[in-house]
Amino acid sequence: MVRNEHRPQSEMELHSGGSGRVLVIEAPYYQDITEALVAGAQAVLDAAGVGYDRVPVPGALEIPQALAQAVAAGLFTDGSKGVYAGVIALGCVIRGETSHYDIVCNNTNHWLMETAILNNIPVGNGVLTVDTHAQALARAQGGADGKGGDAARACLRLIRLAHEFGQRAS
């Protein structure tokens, strides 16, 4: 279920003629880590006046699938159409004793980036890939200065860059 986490009246136009909203896809498999990542992303988006919607998915592997479903539904900006100008992916994969870690990390990042590149979607990738829970918390915490904040800043910068390139082309 999509949760609207920011009032529309404070949205900022990020893309020429398009939406100023960002889709935040979060995998709360490690709830405490994801909550810290989300807090950092929210702090950056709120400070920028950018509206966002949060969509939880079961785990990191489902993040690119949710993005692909949003693309197929026509939810990303294309000129004046669409709901979202970019996406922020948040979650965590912690190494275990099997090769599952490598499969999850590689496939999550590959399909997230492939979907974003093929559909020209600005993405901030805040999916942590770490060896321990302590490493994940150290990276996730810090509010706007943590990795969730970094992912939000990356997404916003790529949205602005797409707009700048679009202006140069016209």
C-alpha positions as a printed Julia matrix, in Angstrom:
170×3 Matrix{Float64}:
  0.0     0.0     0.0
  1.28    3.46   -0.89
  1.48    5.81    2.06
  1.42    9.54    1.35
  3.95   10.9     3.82
  4.08   14.53    2.78
  1.4    17.13    2.1
  1.0    18.04   -1.6
  0.85   21.8    -0.95
  4.53   21.87    0.02
  5.71   20.1    -3.13
  8.47   21.7    -5.14
  8.52   21.48   -8.91
 11.57   19.43   -9.75
 11.02   18.63  -13.39
  9.84   21.04  -16.06
  6.06   20.82  -16.08
  6.13   17.63  -14.05
  5.59   16.31  -10.6
  7.74   17.22   -7.65
  7.0    13.96   -5.86
  9.46   11.16   -5.26
  8.65    7.48   -4.75
 10.41    5.88   -1.78
 10.52    2.1    -2.07
 11.59    0.55    1.22
 12.38   -3.01    2.23
 11.91   -3.23    6.01
 13.41   -6.72    6.37
 15.69   -5.19    9.02
 13.14   -2.8    10.52
 15.51   -0.73   12.68
 17.93   -0.16    9.82
 15.22    0.73    7.33
 13.59    3.12    9.8
 16.91    4.96   10.16
 17.38    5.09    6.38
 13.83    6.41    5.91
 14.37    9.06    8.61
 17.43   10.34    6.77
 15.67   10.42    3.4
 12.64   12.15    4.94
 14.83   14.82    6.54
 16.42   15.69    3.19
 13.13   15.61    1.25
 11.32   17.67    3.89
 14.12   20.26    3.94
 13.87   20.51    0.14
 10.07   20.79    0.26
  9.68   17.67   -1.87
  6.6    15.47   -1.54
  7.02   11.71   -1.37
  5.1     8.48   -1.1
  6.41    5.4     0.67
  5.87    1.88   -0.62
  7.01   -1.04    1.55
  8.08   -4.31   -0.08
  9.1    -7.55    1.68
 12.82   -7.46    0.92
 15.56   -5.98   -1.23
 14.88   -8.26   -4.2
 11.37   -6.82   -4.46
 12.57   -3.2    -4.78
 13.35   -3.39   -8.52
 10.11   -5.28   -9.11
  8.11   -2.52   -7.42
  9.95    0.07   -9.52
  9.17   -1.87  -12.71
  5.49   -2.05  -11.7
  5.4     1.71  -11.1
  7.0     2.28  -14.52
  4.49   -0.05  -16.2
  1.67    1.87  -14.52
  2.97    5.14  -16.03
  3.78    6.75  -12.69
  7.03    8.48  -13.69
  7.29   11.9   -15.29
  7.65   12.24  -19.0
  7.3    15.92  -19.77
  4.08   16.89  -18.01
  2.79   13.36  -17.34
  3.4    11.07  -14.4
  3.26   11.2   -10.65
  6.91   10.82   -9.67
 10.09   12.57  -10.77
 12.44   10.02   -9.19
 12.8     7.06   -6.85
 14.71    6.37   -3.64
 15.42    2.72   -2.82
 16.05    1.92    0.84
 16.88   -1.38    2.48
 19.67   -3.6     3.72
 21.3    -6.91    2.89
 23.55   -8.43    5.54
 26.01  -11.16    4.61
 25.15  -14.6     5.93
 26.79  -18.0     5.68
 25.6   -18.83    2.16
 25.84  -17.35   -1.33
 22.31  -15.95   -0.99
 23.85  -12.59    0.01
 25.66  -12.32   -3.34
 22.54  -13.23   -5.28
 20.39  -10.69   -3.47
 22.98   -7.87   -3.67
 23.85   -8.43   -7.32
 20.29   -8.86   -8.57
 18.82   -6.03   -6.51
 21.39   -3.52   -7.7
 21.52   -4.77  -11.28
 17.75   -4.71  -11.86
 17.24   -1.46   -9.94
 19.81    0.33  -12.08
 18.76   -1.34  -15.33
 15.13   -0.39  -14.81
 16.12    3.17  -13.89
 18.5     3.59  -16.83
 16.22    2.05  -19.44
 13.34    4.27  -18.3
 15.37    7.41  -17.56
 14.39    7.5   -13.89
 16.59    9.37  -11.4
 17.37    6.93   -8.6
 18.97    7.32   -5.21
 20.23    3.91   -4.16
 20.18    3.49   -0.4
 20.26   -0.3    -0.29
 23.05   -1.12    2.13
 25.18   -4.21    1.52
 27.19   -5.01    4.64
 28.8    -7.8     6.63
 27.17   -7.09   10.01
 24.14   -5.49   11.6
 26.44   -3.04   13.41
 27.92   -1.88   10.09
 24.43   -1.33    8.73
 23.33    0.73   11.72
 26.48    2.84   11.58
 25.71    3.7     7.94
 21.96    4.13    8.33
 21.95    6.35   11.42
 22.71   10.05   11.36
 19.48   11.45    9.96
 20.13   13.61    6.92
 23.85   12.77    7.16
 23.29    8.99    7.0
 22.97    6.83    3.89
 19.21    7.46    3.61
 19.95   11.17    3.35
 22.71   10.45    0.83
 20.26    8.48   -1.33
 17.71   11.31   -1.21
 20.35   13.9    -2.17
 21.51   11.7    -5.07
 17.95   11.36   -6.35
 17.27   15.1    -6.11
 20.53   15.93   -7.85
 19.77   13.54  -10.7
 16.29   15.03  -11.08
 17.81   18.51  -11.34
 20.44   17.24  -13.78
 17.75   15.74  -16.04
 15.96   19.09  -15.98
 19.19   20.96  -16.82
 19.9    18.62  -19.74
 16.33   19.05  -20.94
 16.71   22.83  -20.9
 19.94   22.63  -22.88
 18.26   20.44  -25.5
 15.37   22.86  -26.07
